[in-house]
């Protein structure tokens, strides 16, 4: 007897007539299990296509709630889901797509303390993360558990895809032995991402997962796909297994999960209590010392009292066009150009530094403090918090 019901056979009929899948292949998919880390931009198409394809058991790790800014790319969630846990929203959508699924939900941050336990029951793992600490964690845990890691990443108009941590193939650390310096690579919230891009990469990740589970085709093992959406260009690079890799090499030195926030010098999630310290790779992580803050309401009160407070906006020009505080004397010098304009700034005069949400402006203040500027205040929460608390006419982005 088939493990598929008559209704399931009808549902998957277009798979069953594929010689490379057939009834045995579809039964294998039903008996397979996949863990997806993240129900966001990449996780959305991955989950939806895996559900439609008939993967029998799907685990989802996510602890976030749906926000309006997610809807531009995270297609598993809808407007009515705003404020709802992503796990609840994703579960409902997936069961609507395919009621024959078994779904496991892990509404927790994915950390070194729980990664191995969560990953252990699954046949493979799909990396839908958006930060380096979790990316290295997923890789190392996959190597230690011998689980294939279907890797994908997105930024602005570019995406990457590969299959790591297979028996004979390289792992993520073979390609990227060390994380980039903290602050070098902006997040999607700072750098932006084309909403369609995660759909493209996520669909490719789901494709690779099905190929690996069925043992068909040529999975992206030892190959890195780089996709440029603007040029509609796909470029492929060879990735070789590094015999000296500290995780998957001939003589591994990383044999248990480490503190990946310290290793990367950055937090892995919004609720992290990470504080900068010497990184485990021997390089000093940038010290994120606190900077003086001023809230939007406090700033508005001082401006209303007639104080002359210059406001340095360190966002990019295209962000300035979305919203700005020009009527309050704000002027624009993008973060990367501030040190070139020191002569235009008065270190003896108190000045407000502002960006979208307060992160970039804090970085600028730290750099200016090294140059002798000690009368700087960071606008806490940036112009988005100003829009929420002071001037609701301004958009939040």
N, C-alpha and C positions, 0 to 999 in steps of 0.2 A: 504494500500500500504506500502511496505517495504521502510525504509529510505535508503536502499541499492539499487544501480542500478544493472542491470543484470551483468555488467562487474565486479562490486564489489563482487557480490555473487560468480562469478566464481573465482575471486582472493582469496577470503577467504574460499573457499570450504572445505579445510581441517579443518578449525575451525568449520564450520557449521555442520559437521558430528560428532563433539564431543558432547556427550549428555550434558556436563556441560557448553557448550558455545551455540551452536545452533544459529539459526537466531536471537532470542531475545538478546542473549549475544553479538553477533557481532554488532547488532544495538546499544546496550548500549555502546560498545567500541567507535563506531563512534560518539556518542553523548557525550563522555567523554573528559575531558581536563586534561593535565598533564603539570606541569612546571618542567623543568630540569635545575638545577643550575650548569652550567659548560658544555662546549662542548669539554672536554679533554679526559683523559684516561677512566674514568668511563662514562662520558656523551656519548662518541662515541658509544659503544655497546648499551647503554640504548636507545639512540635516534633511532638508526637503527632498533632495534627490536620493539620498540613501533610503529615506522612508518610502518614496515612490518605487525604488528599485527592489524593495522587499527584504532589506536587512532585518533579521529577526529580532535582534536586541541592540538598542542604541542607548549609550550612556551620555549624559550631557553634564558638563561642569560649568556652572555660571552662578554668580551670586548678585548680579546687577539687576536693576529695574529698567524698564523701557522708558526712554527719554525721547522727546520730540526730535532731537538732533540725530537720533538713531534711524529714523524712518526713511531718510534719504538713501540708505543702502542696506539696512537690516530687514530684508523683505519678509522674514518669518513673522515680524511684528506689525501691528496695524495701529491706526490712530486711537482706536478704542482701548488699546493695551497700554497706553501711556500711564506710567506710575505703577504698573503691574510687574511682578517679578518676571524676568525673561524666561525662566524655566517654566512657569505656568503658561505663558503665552506660547512658547515653543511646543510644549506638550500638547496643548489643545490643537494647534495647527497641524502637527504631525499626525495625531490620531484622526484628524479630519481627512488628511491625505490618505492614510492607510491604517485602518482599525486593527490590523493584525500584528501591530508592533508591540514589543515589550520595551518600555522606556524607563531607564534609571535616571534619577535626578540627584545631583550633588550641588546643593545651594551653599557652597563654601568656597573661599579662596583656595586655589590649587597651590599647595606648598610642599616643601621637602618633608613635612611631617605626615602628609596624607597621600602623596602622589603614588607611591608604590602600591599601597593598599587599594586605592581607587582603580588604578590601571590593571591590576593583576588579572581580573576575570575576562578581559577583552582580547580579541584576536589582533587588533591593531588600533593605533591611536591617530587621530587627525588633529593637527595643530592649527587651531583657529585663533591663536593669541595675538595680542597687539603690543607686547612689551618684551624686552630682551631677557629679564630674569626668568620669566615663565617659559620662554622659548628654550633657554639652556636647560631648565629643569625638565621640560618634556623630553628633550633629546637624551639627557643623561639617564633618566628613568627608563626610557624605551630601550636604550642599550643594555642597561642592567637587567631588564626583564625579557630581552630578546623579542621586543614588540616592534614591528615596522612603524615608522613615524612618517605620516603623509604631511609634508611641510608646505606651507603656503604663507606668503607675506605680501602686503600691499602698502603703497605709499604714493599719494598724489595720482599719477597716471601710470605707475609701474608696478608690476607684480612679479613674484618669483614662485617657483614650484619645484619640488624634488621629493624623492622617497629616500629617507634616511633610516639608519639603524637596522638594516637587514643583515643577514648572516655574513655576506661577503662584500657588502657595499659600505660606503663611507657614512659617517654621521655628520650632524650639523657642525660639530666642532672641527671636523676635518676641513670644512669649508671656511668657517669663521672661528679660529682658535680662541680669539679674545673678543669681548664685546667692545663696541665703540665707546669713546669717552663720553661720560655723562653730558647730556645737553647737545651733543653733536647732531643726533638724528631727531628731528621734531616728531612729536606724536601726531596722530591724525587730527586731534583737536587743534593743534597748532599749525600743522602743515597742510591739512586738508586731504581729501581723497575723492576721486571721481566715484559717484555712487554705484555705477555699473561695474567698476573694476573688481570688487570682491565677488560679484556674480560670476565673472569670467574665471577667476582663480579658484573660487569655491567649487564650481562645476568641474574643473579639471582635477581638483583634489578628490572629489567624489568618484570621478572616473578612475583615478589611480587606485583608490580603495577597492573598487569592484574588481579591477584587474588583478590586484594582489590577492584578494580573497578567492578568486576563481582560478588563479594561476594561468591567466591567458595574456596574450600580447607581450609587450615589452615595457614594463613599468619604468618610471624615471629613476631607476637605481644607478648611481654614478653619473647622473646627468642633472644639470640645473637649467631650468627653463626661465628665461627672462622675457617678460612681455611688456612692450611699450604700447600703450593704448593710443597715444597720439599719432604715432607712426604706423599703427597696426602691424607691428613687427614682433616676430617671435625669434629669439636667439637662444641657442643651446650651447652650454659649456660642459666640458667633462669635469667631473669631480672625482678625484682618486682617494681611496682609503689611505689615511696617513698612518704608517706603522708606528709613529711616535705620538699618536693622538693620546692624550691623557685619559680618555674614556674608553675608546674602542680599539686602541692600538695594541701592539704585541705585548707591551708591559704597562698596563694602565696604572696611573697613579691616583686617579679619582675613582674609588671603588664604592663610595657611598655618597648619598646626596648631600650637598653643601648648602651654605647660605648664599643663595643666588642674588639676593639684593645687594649684599656686600660684594660679591664677585663682579656684578655689573655696575655697582655704584649708583643705583637708582631703585626706586620702589617698584614693586611688581603690581600693585593694585591700590585703589583709592583709600582703602582702610589700613594701609600698611603703617606700622610704627617705625619704619626704617629711619635710621640716622647714619650719616656718612661716617665711614671708618676706613682704615687701610684695606684695600681690596685683596682678595685671596690670590690674585695673579701677581702680586708683588708691586703693583702700581698703586699710587696713592689716589684714592677716590677724592673727587673735588669736595671740599668742605662746604656744606650748605648751611652756613651760619645764618641765624635769623637777621632780618633787616627791620628797621623802624617802619611801622605801618600807620596808615590813616584810613579810616573807613569812609565810604562815600558820604554818609550823613555828616560826619565830622568835617570833611572837606567842604561840603556844601554850606555848612554853618559858617565856616571861616570866610568863604567867598562872599556870602551874604553880608558879612560884617565889613566888607570892603577891603579885605586883605589882598594884596597883590601876590599871587602864588603862581609862578610859571608851571605848566603841566607838560612834561616831556612824554610824548606818546611814542613807544618803541615798537609798535606793530609795523606791518608791511603796508605799503600804499594802498593795495586793494582792500585791506581791512579798514583803513581810514574812511574809504568811501561808503562802507556799511554803516558806521556810526562813529562819531567823534565828539570831542568836547571843545571844539574850536571857539564856540561862543563864550567859553570860560577861559580863553587864552591858551588852549593847548596847541602845541606845535609838534610836527612829526619828524623824528629821526629814527629810522629802523634800527633795531638792535645791533645788526652787523655793521652799522656805520657810525655808531655813537662815538667810538674812540677817535674817529677821523674828524669829529666836530667839537673836540674839547675846547677849542678857542672860543666857541660860540656860547659856552656855558660858564656861569659864574659860580665858582666853588664857595664863595662867601655868602651866597644867597640861598635861602630855603627853596627847595624845588620838589614838586611831586613827580614821580615817575609812574607811568601807567601803561598797561597792555590790555589784552583781552580778559585775562582772569587772574593776573598777578604773578605768574611764574617767570616770564621773560623779564618783566620790569625788576623783579628781585635780583635776577642774574646781573642786569645792567647796574643796579645799585652796588652790588659787590665789586664789580669791576671799577666803577667810578670811585668807590671808597679807597681803592688802591692808588688812585691818582690824586688823592687829597680832597675829595668831595665828601663832606661829613654832615651836610644839612639836607639830606635826601629822605623823602618819605615815600613808601610804596603804597599805591592805592590798592587796598585790600580787596581782592575779588575782581579788580580791574573794571573796565567799562561795562562788562556784563552785570556786575553787581550794582554799579551806578544806575544802569537802566532798570533794574528790578526795584531798587530802594529809593531812587531820587527822581528819575525822569522816565516814566513808563512809555513815553513816546518813542524812545530809542529802542531798536530791536535788540534782542539777545541772540547771539549766534554761536 
